[in-house]
Amino acid sequence: MKYEIPVGPIHPALKEPIMIKCTIEGERIVDVDVICSQNHRGIEWIGMNRNNPVQSLYTAEKICGICNLCHPACLVIAVEEIADIRAPERAEYIRVIQSELERIHSHLLWAGVAAHELGFDSLLHYVWLVREKVMDTLEIVNGARVPKDTIMYGG
């Protein structure tokens, strides 16, 4: 007999609004349907009502406290493309290194959270031990474990 177990869109184990529908047949999970929801914070409106583009960049950094580099990077790349500005090659390399380190640490963080929610706290600690090494590398590269103000228009 098949059962459908919905989790979300608002659930204590979920950090963002997301809906997970698991289809169960006996003791087997036969299908999982993930529906990502939206969480409107009015960032676009705030960005449009800032006096200059640099203020919008600082607002973009505050979208997420964990990954505060990827959002301003997207804004900077979009503005540079629209304005036909080319960042120096060195700046592009630095952006890639910072973004990849941030992506790795963000994925490790959420893998640890998922392990904790499933009851595997020892796995959480092992994953976060690796994440700490990535955070230490970010500190060596940027001077801070959570870098701010490192991406700017034009380089």
Secondary structure, DSSP 8 states (H G I E B T S, - for coil): -EEEEEE-SS-TT-SSSEEEEEEEETTEEEEEEEEE------HHHHHHTSSSHHHHHHHHHTS-SS-TTHHHHHHHHHHHHHHT----HHHHHHHHHHHHHHHHHHHHHHHHHHHHHTT-HHHHHHHHHHHHHHHHHHHHHHSSSS--S---TT-
